[in-house]
């Protein structure tokens, strides 16, 4: 009976102890697992090639050849110029610069 009473007396103090205890070791660390929406919002686009000319510009983004108005992996291609490609993603506009890729070369046609 004494243990029961002692336990009841310690109940109001238990939340204070809980704050000082280490995190649950069986739970994954914060930020390891992300929702599918968070992963899609952070999607990385790679500019593989860029062709510019007088009539039409095209690019290769994530291995897919695109022109303005096309979609690549859920993003809309807004603009293609000699500097790079502008995409409209779910999280806003994203610009992929041609100079960000090592060994990248631009091709001009129609001149």
Steps between C-alpha positions, in 0.01 A plus 500: 500500500789734574639453147161588354476820702859591416419447132199730523712770661753484216244523217489883490880510471519237221454751213806691624709184482374422151649824365848409623495142369687427174301450182350159427784297341254291298369802308680616185682832518296801386535575130596149391160412362313751287155488351460446126377860465815634668722290274315617188528863611876460528538320168832559330505582130814447296575686179670245273512704178399829345448594136422858401431655164303768316180297461472269798688417818500155655657338802552160653378499860526181708580313178184618319511738201263793558390831345305786659156375606608137557485326836788310658451304823197712592662839428399732215777641280450879499811622318816375332785736416879498482526544878286197590145374550217640714249249640171550684483248783245453777718708731553789252738578216837328482786608275763247390811683381702350216826580677414296812595173335867410464595411145180649359510635146251720317409443137384782273313420183344698219757775494 
